[in-house]
Amino acid sequence: MKIILYLALFLLVVFVAQNADAATLTTSPRYDHFGPNDWLYIDLKIDGYVGGKVNWVVHRPDNSTSSGTLEDFPGGTKVHLIPRTALDNYFGTWSIDYTYNDIKKTAKFVVDPIVLSVKPDKDAYYSGDVMKVDITTSYFIPDATRAQNFYLIFNDKKGNPVKDVEKIEIPAVSASHLFEFPINRITHSNPLGQYKIRLQYYNTFVEVPFEIGDISKRMTIFVGLDKSVYNIGDQVGLNLIFSKLRESEAIIRVIHPSGDITTYELPVSSVITKTHLSKATTAPGKHNLEVEYSGIIQTASFVVQSSLSNVTPNVVVDLSLDKIKYRPGEIINAKIQTNLVTNSSNIWFEDPNGKNGTVSSIPLTSTDTITPHKISKDDIQGIWKMHVNYAGVRRSANFFVEGESVDTLDVASLGIVAPPKLLMKIGPDANVQFKNPTGIAVDSVDNIYVLDSGNFQIKKFSPSGKLILSWGSYGSENGQFKNPSGIFVDKKYVYVADTGNARIQKFDQNGNFIHKWGSYGNLPGMFQTPVALAASNDGNLYVSDSGSNKIQIFDSNGQYKDQIQSPVTEEAKFSSSNSIAFDSKNNFYIVVSADNRILQYSAIGAFIKSFGSSGNEDGQFNNPRAIAIDSKGNLYVTDSNNYRMQKFDSQGKFSASWGSFGIGAGQFTRPVGLALDQKNNLYVLDNANGNVQEFAPYSSPDEIVIPNWVRSHAKWWAHDGISDSDFAGSVQYLIRQNIISLPNGHVVSADSQAIIPQWIKSTAGWWANRLISDKEFAGAIQYLISRDIIKV
């Protein structure tokens, strides 16, 4: 019996050995290239498997190894699963050695790396700049609930985190992301110098250096004295221009010949600031002057003489310009004011190189005299000075000349038309300091809501401009915001496009959170970059998503209803839409900033028409940002980079424009928001000036009203301040605006040579001095044209 058992055992061993020798092992990675975050799957197959273990050894890209065994191959197959994530950073070529008895096989494959980049838009920044950071990755998870975050870390040149700037989290739900970062967040608590942006995604890091430079390298203070020689006891008149507003106060020091110093504190709220210094001329001799502002010191000097000069006693002279920035070809409207009218005044201009032009004499016929000066198309661009010497008293005013040249006939499109009446201004002041405001809305009782994006707040003001309440903070919780950019108010609620959180938030008008909807993604009800919202006449909420080039429609509770995709036709397509508004017919208009156009659609998304193009002429735009529609169907558009407002009728026909570059009444630097109240008063939000200006309705009365700039041209022409051809340009403008009608057979050409009899200047002078009406003046010009007395 034992012999039989030994024989059976022997035969079994021989059988197993023979089959093992005949077995084959196949290793097949599921993919040749696995994704950065993929688990690894290797399909194993053993033909002739008779039991036993398979040993394996993993060789990772960093030359580290691990090993183990696999058992139980049902049917001779098994999937070798290696769990891992992109956090392990094992990117590159992998190999796994498998051994079954004496059979060895190697599986090779590649785990693709995360290709990550971070690119700031510039290499150097200054305090007040906004850095635009472009983040791209080769791998992302489009589902926000599962996506990892990018982490932006700002370090100093030694690699230490900067003070007061926390790690910034950005959901990695797309291949690219543009993030805006105010440089002031660094400069508030950190010095100027070299810094680094460090971007982390999983355990992949990239780093890019950048510099925060000295603002003085691009900022200048211009100091103008009203004269160079003073008598003892005189006040010293200063005309200062700050190329950029950075602080609210400047320090002025007068260093007397004795070495004593008199110090003055000067409030600064405008780029042009004028002041008079008392107690600066107490002793004869040379005095040095220092103006310190935002860390910059600019110097000047003046002389105080011991004996009285021949200056006419008690003469007060002031010089002011209508703007601070002009283009070649424009006309400067300079006002000379004095308390004593005695004789003529000398004026001359100093170019950016310090070269003085020809001195001209102009008569002063009143205490307020407007004198024109046309900037030549060939004049040097830069900072100019206008000088006035009247009765021995000198004054000067600085101005900028820059940009493309314009023709005289185009001057009307440069913001010379007077704005409608300014009713109110909100900010900046001790109570209101906006930071990157992006949106504005007015409710049914004329309360004003400003989206103060940089402070992550909504500020509510009474109709008189008094701050009532503020709410909001930075974050992603209910009532918190990340870079909000759009706001809409109905009779009961406030809706906010919370752009950085890819959602809409709903509040009551007391700031209490009601509801939210949306998240990052491409599915219905999800957003990429919601930037603007408005309600149709039936109460549906339309949300413009500039990241996906579509408009989604919701009911007032956030329930998704439909969407409107950008059409494919060139005329009708939209992208990067910044504003949306509805008219009384339930058609909506959107502002397409990138194309400088306004598009009109029906409520169901049927394209109706478009208007606008790139430029600075009437009806053209340069980065339009917002639109509003009054109760009469008139459209108002913020033409941001042309520093003006434009008005159109309901058909999109240009009606009027006003505004110029600056911070004064009716001036703009970056108008980005619009709203209308129940009286059709217009509210303009200026992002750069940090203010809201309220204007009365801009109406077009039935009687003939000629723009003030034409009246100024007439007055200048009557006093030989401008040429016949320049004044003909004013007449041509009146013809183009249908204020003056051409008789049959008459045509107007911008290239024609104007012929205007000298005696007509009397008529122009009478009208300029308001001795005859606009209608009488227009009728006189029209009559003279019809009789070929004036040829234009």
Secondary structure, 3 states (H helix, E strand, C coil): CHHHHHHHHHHHHHHHHHHHHHCEEEEEECCCEECCCCCEEEEEEEECCCCCCEEEEEECCCCCEEEEEECCCHHHEEEEEECCCHHHCCCEEEEEEEEECCEEEEEEEEECCCCEEEEECCCEECCCCEEEEEEEECCCCCCCCCCCEEEEEEEECCCCECCCCCCEEEECCCCEEEEEEECHHHHCCCCCEEEEEEEEECCEEEEEEEEECCHHHCCCEEEEECCCEEECCCCEEEEEEECCCCCCEEEEEEECCCCCEEEEEEECCCCEEEEEECCCCCCCEEEEEEEEECCEEEEEEEEEECCCCCCCCCCCEEEEECCCEECCCCEEEEEEEECCCCCEEEEEEECCCCCECCCEEEECCCCEEEEEEECCCCCCCEEEEEEEEECCEEEEEEEEECCCCCCHHHHHHHCCCCCCCEEEEECCCCCCCCCCEEEEEECCCCCEEEEEHHHCEEEEECCCCCEEEEECCECCCCCCECCCCEEEECCCEEEEEEHHHCEEEEEECCCCEEEEECCECCCCCCECCEEEEEECCCCCEEEEECCCCEEEEECCCCCEEEEEECCCCCCCCCCCEEEEEECCCCCEEEEEHHHCEEEEECCCCCEEEEECCECCCCCCECCEEEEEECCCCCEEEEEHHHCEEEEECCCCCEEEEECCECCCCCCECCEEEEEECCCCCEEEEECCCCEEEEECCCCCCCCCCCCHHHHHHHHHHHCCCCCHHHHHHHHHHHHHCCCCCCCCCCCCCCCCCCECCCCHHHHHHHHHCCCCCHHHHHHHHHHHHHCCCCEC
